[in-house]
Amino acid sequence: MPTDHEARAEEIARGERYGKWRIYFDPPPIPIRTLDWTYVHDDYDGAEDSGDRRCGYAGSIEECKADIDEWEADNA
């Protein structure tokens, strides 16, 4: 049976919902912790030429949510 910590780590690895966004803990193999969290909108297409900015990186889940809230306010 997984511990509470292991269960939470597994949940984070699958991604957490925040409205129409998903937030993942996916730290890159570098010593900088400001890119550990990734957020992406459900409708993000990822094409380089699309200009779609509905994705990003942050140092914490709270920073991701603040970035998302700012994007939503600017693009409402």
Residue pairs with C-beta under 8 A, 6 or more apart in sequence:
2 10
9 25
12 24
12 25
13 24
13 25
15 22
15 23
15 24
16 22
16 23
16 24
16 61
17 23
18 39
18 64
18 65
18 68
19 68
19 72
20 41
20 42
20 43
21 39
21 40
21 41
21 42
21 54
21 68
22 39
22 40
22 42
23 37
23 38
23 39
23 61
23 64
23 65
24 37
24 38
24 39
24 40
25 36
25 37
25 61
26 36
26 37
26 38
27 33
27 35
27 36
28 35
28 36
33 59
34 57
34 58
34 59
35 57
35 58
35 59
36 57
36 58
36 59
36 60
37 57
37 58
37 59
37 60
37 61
37 63
37 64
38 55
38 56
38 57
38 64
39 55
39 56
39 57
39 58
39 64
39 67
39 68
40 54
40 55
41 54
41 55
43 54
44 52
44 54
44 55
45 52
46 52
46 55
53 71
54 71
56 64
56 67
58 64
58 66
58 67
